[in-house]
Amino acid sequence: MPGRKVAVVGMGGAFPDCSDLTDFSTKLFSNKSLIREWDKAIAYGKNIRSSVSGFITEEEMGLDVIYSSLADNNYPETYIDKLNRIPDGNLATADIGCIWAMLGSLDAIKMAGWTNKEVQSEQTGVIMGSGGAGNAILRVAWHNFYELGKKTRLAGSHTVDRTMVYREAANVSCLIKNKGICEAIGSACATGLGNIGYAYRLIKFGLQDRIIAGGVEGTSLETFIGFDGMQVLSRGFSPQESSRPFDLNRNGFVCSFGCGIVALEEYEQAKARGANIIGVIDEYFNNSDGDGDMFYPSFSGQKRLWKGLLSSPALKPDVVKVHGTSTPAGDSIELLSVVDVLGEDGYHICAPKSQFGHMLGAAGSVEFITALLMLKEQKVLPCLNSVTLNPELEPFQKSEKWEGPIKPLEAYRQLIPQQSIAKEINHITCLNYGFGGTNSAISISRDN
């Protein structure tokens, strides 16, 4: 449907092994991996199968942890911002992911050039969410109560607000004091892009003029353990080689953590005030597979996603930023669905997860930021470690019910660069999917 144009005017976040957004961009386009051995996973020996992650420490974010002197097992009572970016009162209600969201929001607002009056307007909203609970807070609080028999007050008075579903949006809203919409959408690994897409729609249809939007996944061994128990995490490679989308030898994804926040604004308003427009959102579309399968990807669901995205005047992308987790079925079905829609040439495919792993609830928003960086730099990010693509047909391609391409993945080698390459980039499509069959896609363009 027609509506107002939406511009991206700011961005920020928290990124593994990076000091800031500039450092993140430099390392990505230098073909570096941000994945490291994780000491917290290694500490549990053979009880955890995988030991690599794109994690972020408190120290790397300029934070100190204040542990409770009453509760056992290192309960993080609050945090200290050594750089004085966030008031103590706001830190008291935040888990680590909320702090990243607040820092990312401040950076995005600064880049956007919004005044305090604009930020604190009824026309400014906050839309952001995360994939999981505040596990680092909950685990220790429950352990102290159930196992150690301690009183509830020993966990402090902020367990609820530091773990509630929309804690990131709530903490950011309280920090910036906006008076518009404040909501959170949770859709597993499509959360980050889903919140940005919803924010885009709110501006497109005139419900808000400005929105801070994105996704978060705070560093959490508890989350890591859950996926390790499913036996879906990569193992057996060096840290830098562990995330390998599309590669024949991939055996799972790298569980990582981060935060991506963007500032969106109605295009004409942004243009009139002379804002630096990083990119323009052309369209957003989301759907469900509808096949009743919680985990297995759907070729037809992903094709229908493209149909919805291209229902407006079609802009063939120069780059497709794929979900690309390094799971055997997920990668192959995604690649074949892209090829089935777009053909075998005229664009490139990049998988940022190859460089920093799968950030779960933050994946879509951090990868949306990588797409904006590609527009800015006019370079395609690589798909690291995609060394060998399957020269044989996938098992599902041999089924009588298969209606997609009948060439092996190796036939599309030219679409997937293993190193960053320079090219003219005007349009990028971003794809993200999540458990339960949820799919999201967004198309962005350079401002002309």
C-alpha positions in Angstrom: 0.0 0.0 0.0 1.2 3.5 -0.7 2.3 5.6 2.3 5.0 7.9 3.5 8.7 7.2 2.8 10.9 6.2 5.7 14.6 7.1 6.0 17.3 5.7 8.3 19.1 8.6 9.9 21.1 7.0 12.7 22.5 3.7 14.0 24.4 2.3 16.9 24.8 -0.8 19.0 27.1 -3.3 20.7 29.3 -5.6 18.5 31.6 -8.5 19.5 35.3 -7.7 19.8 34.7 -4.1 18.6 35.1 -0.7 20.4 32.4 1.0 18.4 30.5 1.2 15.1 33.5 2.4 13.1 35.7 -0.4 14.4 32.9 -2.9 13.6 32.7 -1.6 10.0 36.5 -1.6 9.5 36.8 -5.2 10.7 33.9 -6.4 8.6 35.2 -5.0 5.4 38.7 -6.2 6.2 37.3 -9.8 6.1 37.9 -10.4 9.8 36.1 -12.8 12.1 34.8 -11.5 15.4 34.3 -15.0 16.8 36.5 -16.1 19.7 37.0 -19.0 22.2 34.7 -18.3 25.1 36.2 -18.8 28.5 32.9 -19.2 30.2 31.9 -22.1 28.0 35.4 -23.7 28.2 35.1 -23.6 32.0 32.5 -26.4 31.9 34.6 -28.8 29.9 32.9 -31.6 28.1 29.5 -30.7 29.6 29.3 -28.1 26.8 29.9 -29.3 23.2 30.7 -26.0 21.6 33.1 -23.4 22.9 33.1 -20.5 20.4 31.0 -17.4 20.3 30.8 -13.8 19.2 30.4 -12.6 22.8 30.9 -9.1 24.5 32.3 -8.6 28.0 31.3 -5.8 30.4 34.8 -4.5 30.3 34.6 -4.1 26.5 31.5 -1.9 26.9 33.1 0.3 29.6 31.1 -1.2 32.4 31.8 -2.6 35.9 29.5 -5.2 37.5 28.5 -4.7 41.1 27.7 -8.1 42.5 25.4 -8.6 45.5 27.0 -9.1 48.8 24.0 -11.0 50.0 23.0 -13.3 47.2 25.3 -16.2 46.1 26.6 -17.1 42.7 27.7 -13.7 41.5 24.3 -12.0 41.3 24.7 -8.8 39.2 23.0 -6.3 41.5 23.7 -3.3 39.2 26.3 -1.9 36.8 28.6 1.2 36.8 29.1 3.1 33.5 32.7 4.1 33.7 32.2 6.5 30.8 29.2 8.2 32.5 26.9 7.7 29.5 23.9 6.4 31.5 22.6 7.7 34.9 22.8 5.2 37.8 19.0 5.2 38.2 18.6 3.8 34.7 21.3 1.2 35.2 19.5 -0.1 38.2 16.6 -1.3 36.2 18.6 -2.8 33.3 20.2 -6.1 32.5 23.3 -6.1 30.2 21.2 -6.2 27.0 19.2 -3.2 28.2 22.4 -1.3 28.8 23.6 -2.0 25.2 20.2 -0.9 23.9 20.4 2.4 25.8 24.0 3.0 24.6 23.0 2.1 21.0 20.0 4.4 21.2 22.1 7.3 22.4 24.5 6.8 19.5 21.7 6.5 16.9 20.0 9.7 18.2 23.3 11.6 18.2 23.9 10.5 14.6 20.3 11.4 13.6 20.8 14.9 15.0 17.4 14.9 16.8 16.9 17.6 19.4 15.7 16.8 23.0 12.3 18.3 22.0 12.0 16.0 19.0 13.1 12.9 21.0 10.7 13.7 23.9 7.8 14.2 21.5 4.5 12.3 21.2 5.6 11.6 17.6 8.7 9.7 18.7 8.4 6.0 19.5 10.6 3.1 20.8 10.2 -0.3 19.2 12.7 -3.0 20.2 12.9 -6.5 21.6 15.1 -9.5 22.3 15.0 -13.2 21.7 15.3 -14.5 25.2 14.6 -13.7 28.9 17.0 -11.9 31.2 18.6 -15.2 31.9 21.7 -14.0 33.8 19.4 -12.3 36.3 16.7 -15.0 36.6 19.0 -18.0 37.0 20.8 -16.6 40.1 17.6 -15.1 41.6 15.8 -18.5 41.3 18.8 -20.5 42.6 19.0 -18.3 45.7 15.3 -18.7 46.4 14.6 -22.4 45.5 18.0 -24.1 46.1 19.5 -22.0 48.9 16.2 -21.0 50.6 17.0 -17.3 50.8 14.4 -14.6 51.0 13.1 -13.0 47.9 14.4 -9.5 48.8 18.0 -10.8 48.6 17.6 -10.7 44.8 16.8 -7.0 45.0 13.7 -5.1 43.9 14.4 -5.1 40.2 14.2 -8.7 39.1 10.9 -8.1 37.3 11.9 -4.9 35.3 15.3 -6.4 34.4 13.8 -9.6 32.9 10.3 -8.6 31.6 9.6 -9.3 27.9 9.9 -5.7 26.8 12.6 -4.6 29.2 14.8 -3.1 26.4 12.1 -0.8 25.0 11.0 0.2 28.6 14.6 1.1 29.6 15.3 3.0 26.5 12.0 4.9 26.7 12.7 5.8 30.3 16.2 7.0 29.4 15.2 9.2 26.4 11.8 10.2 27.8 9.9 9.9 24.5 6.1 10.3 24.7 5.1 8.2 21.6 4.7 4.4 21.2 6.8 2.0 23.3 6.4 -1.6 22.3 8.4 -4.8 21.8 7.9 -7.6 19.3 9.4 -11.0 19.9 9.7 -13.4 16.9 12.8 -15.5 17.7 15.6 -14.9 15.3 13.5 -12.6 13.2 13.0 -10.3 16.2 15.6 -7.6 15.2 14.3 -7.1 11.7 10.7 -7.5 12.8 10.9 -4.6 15.2 12.5 -2.4 12.5 9.8 -3.5 10.1 7.0 -2.7 12.5 8.6 0.7 13.2 8.7 1.3 9.5 5.0 0.6 9.1 4.1 3.0 12.0 5.9 5.8 10.3 4.7 4.9 6.8 1.1 5.1 7.8 1.5 8.3 9.9 1.3 7.0 13.4 4.7 8.2 14.4 7.3 10.6 12.8 10.4 9.2 14.4 11.3 5.8 16.0 14.2 4.2 17.7 14.1 0.5 16.7 16.1 -2.7 16.8 17.0 -5.9 18.5 19.1 -7.2 21.4 20.6 -10.4 22.7 22.7 -9.9 25.9 25.6 -12.2 26.5 24.2 -15.2 28.4 25.7 -18.6 29.0 22.2 -19.8 29.8 21.1 -19.1 26.2 24.2 -20.7 24.8 23.6 -23.9 26.9 20.1 -24.2 25.5 21.2 -24.3 21.9 24.2 -26.5 22.7 21.7 -29.0 24.2 19.9 -29.0 20.9 23.3 -30.0 19.3 22.9 -27.3 16.6 26.1 -25.3 17.5 29.3 -25.5 15.4 32.2 -27.5 16.7 35.5 -28.9 15.5 36.8 -25.8 13.8 39.0 -22.9 14.9 36.9 -19.9 16.1 37.5 -17.9 12.9 36.4 -20.9 10.8 33.4 -22.0 12.9 30.7 -20.0 11.2 30.6 -21.3 7.6 27.3 -20.6 5.8 26.7 -22.7 2.6 30.0 -24.6 3.1 29.6 -28.4 2.5 31.3 -29.1 5.9 29.2 -26.8 8.1 27.7 -28.5 11.1 25.9 -25.8 13.0 25.8 -22.1 13.9 27.8 -20.0 16.3 25.7 -18.7 19.2 26.6 -15.0 19.5 25.4 -11.8 21.2 25.0 -8.1 20.3 22.7 -5.2 19.8 21.6 -3.2 16.7 19.6 0.0 17.0 18.6 2.4 14.2 16.8 5.8 14.1 14.0 5.9 11.6 12.3 9.1 10.4 9.7 10.2 7.9 11.6 10.9 4.8 10.4 14.4 3.8 10.8 15.6 7.4 14.4 14.3 7.5 15.2 15.8 4.1 13.8 19.2 5.1 16.0 19.4 8.2 19.1 18.4 6.2 19.6 15.0 7.9 22.2 12.6 6.7 20.1 9.9 5.2 21.9 6.6 5.5 19.3 4.6 3.5 15.7 4.5 2.5 13.4 1.6 3.4 11.5 0.6 0.2 9.2 -2.1 1.7 8.9 -4.6 4.6 7.0 -7.9 4.5 6.7 -10.8 6.9 4.8 -14.1 6.9 4.6 -17.6 8.4 5.5 -20.8 6.8 2.1 -22.4 7.6 3.4 -26.0 7.6 3.2 -26.6 11.3 7.0 -27.3 11.7 8.7 -25.5 14.5 12.2 -25.8 13.2 12.6 -26.9 9.6 12.8 -24.1 7.0 10.1 -23.8 4.3 10.9 -23.3 0.7 7.4 -22.2 -0.1 7.2 -19.9 2.9 10.4 -18.1 1.9 9.2 -17.8 -1.7 5.9 -16.2 -0.5 8.0 -13.8 1.5 9.6 -12.5 -1.6 6.3 -12.3 -3.4 5.0 -9.9 -0.7 8.2 -7.9 -0.7 8.2 -7.4 -4.4 4.4 -6.7 -4.7 5.2 -3.0 -4.9 7.3 -1.8 -7.9 10.0 -4.4 -8.0 13.6 -3.3 -7.3 16.0 -6.2 -8.0 18.6 -6.1 -5.3 22.3 -5.7 -6.0 22.9 -7.6 -2.8 20.9 -10.1 -0.8 21.8 -10.2 2.9 20.8 -13.7 3.8 20.0 -15.3 7.2 22.8 -17.8 6.5 23.1 -19.6 9.9 25.4 -22.5 8.7 22.8 -25.1 9.4 22.6 -27.7 6.6 18.9 -27.5 5.7 18.6 -23.8 6.4 21.4 -22.6 4.2 20.5 -24.8 1.2 16.8 -24.0 1.2 17.5 -20.3 1.6 20.0 -20.2 -1.2 17.7 -22.1 -3.5 14.7 -19.9 -2.7 16.7 -16.8 -3.5 17.9 -18.2 -6.8 14.3 -19.4 -7.7 13.1 -15.8 -7.3 16.0 -13.7 -8.6 17.7 -16.0 -11.1 21.3 -17.0 -11.3 23.1 -13.7 -11.9 23.0 -9.9 -11.5 23.4 -9.8 -7.7 25.6 -11.1 -4.9 24.8 -12.9 -1.6 26.4 -12.1 1.7 26.1 -13.8 5.1 27.3 -11.5 7.9 26.9 -14.4 10.4 30.0 -15.8 8.9 31.9 -13.0 10.5 30.2 -12.7 13.9 27.9 -15.6 14.4 24.1 -15.8 15.0 23.0 -13.1 17.4 19.5 -14.5 17.8 17.1 -11.7 18.8 19.7 -9.1 17.6 20.6 -10.9 14.3 18.1 -9.0 12.1 18.9 -5.5 13.4 22.7 -5.9 13.5 22.6 -7.4 10.0 20.4 -4.5 8.9 23.2 -2.2 10.0 25.6 -4.3 8.0 23.4 -3.6 4.9 23.5 0.1 5.6 27.3 -0.1 5.9 27.4 -1.8 2.5 25.3 1.0 1.0 27.7 3.5 2.5 31.0 1.7 1.6 29.7 0.4 -1.8 31.2 -3.0 -0.9 29.7 -6.4 -0.5 30.5 -8.1 2.7 32.0 -11.6 2.4 30.7 -15.0 3.2 33.7 -16.3 5.1 34.5 -20.0 5.1 32.1 -20.9 2.2 35.0 -22.9 0.8 33.2 -25.8 -0.8 29.6 -25.8 -1.9 27.9 -29.1 -2.3 28.5 -30.5 -5.8 25.6 -33.0 -5.4 21.9 -32.3 -5.1 20.5 -31.9 -1.6 18.4 -34.9 -0.4 15.2 -32.9 -0.6 15.9 -31.9 -4.2 15.5 -35.5 -5.2 12.0 -35.7 -3.8 9.1 -35.8 -6.2 7.5 -33.0 -4.3 10.4 -30.6 -4.8 9.5 -27.7 -7.1 12.6 -25.6 -6.8 15.9 -25.4 -8.7 17.5 -28.7 -9.6 21.1 -27.6 -9.7 23.4 -28.3 -6.8 24.6 -25.4 -4.6 27.9 -25.4 -6.3 26.3 -24.1 -9.4 25.7 -20.7 -7.6 29.3 -20.3 -6.4 29.7 -17.0 -8.3 26.9 -15.4 -6.2 28.8 -15.9 -2.9 32.1 -14.0 -2.5 34.5 -15.2 0.2 36.1 -11.8 0.4 34.7 -8.3 0.5 34.3 -6.9 -3.1 33.6 -3.4 -4.4 30.6 -2.8 -6.7 27.9 -0.3 -7.3 25.1 -1.0 -4.7 21.8 0.8 -4.9 19.4 -1.8 -3.5 19.8 -4.4 -0.8 17.3 -7.0 0.5 17.7 -8.4 4.0 16.2 -11.7 5.0 15.7 -13.2 8.5 13.8 -16.2 9.8 12.9 -17.7 13.2 11.6 -20.7 15.0 7.9 -21.3 14.5 8.1 -20.5 10.8 8.3 -16.7 11.1 9.9 -15.0 8.1 10.9 -11.3 7.6 12.3 -9.4 4.6 13.1 -5.7 4.1 14.3 -3.8 1.1 16.5 -0.7 1.4 18.0 1.7 -1.1 20.5 4.5 -1.4 19.0 8.0 -1.2 19.0 9.6 -4.6 
